[in-house]
Amino acid sequence: MRLALDALHAGEESAATLMIANISRQSPFADWKFFIRGLAAYYRDDPETMRGNWDRLGRDLHTEVDPDLCVALGAAVQGALINRHRLGLTKFRGRTRSSEL
């Protein structure tokens, strides 16, 4: 999972997606797969796909929610938001532009 997150952070969405492609819905790592797919959608400004994946977190076939996973996912989302802020990037009508303009 860490390698997939690193690839996604480096802008290599296809590599990250390939790394998680074989994770089944029954896997204990299924929530990570949905999280990474949702984060990729967030980076490409696709809120519908992002929500579609993140709405599945904790719902598929395992009923127990791991509190450590929740903390890790929250930290990853915050990290993504902080990185975008540091770069001065915001999304505006599908285009990336500096927030200082």
Secondary structure by P-SEA (a helix, b strand, c coil): caaaaaaaaacaaaaaaaaaccccccccaaaaaaaaaaaaaaaaccaaaaaaaaaaccccccccccaaaaaaaaaaaaaaaaaaaaacccccccbbbbccc
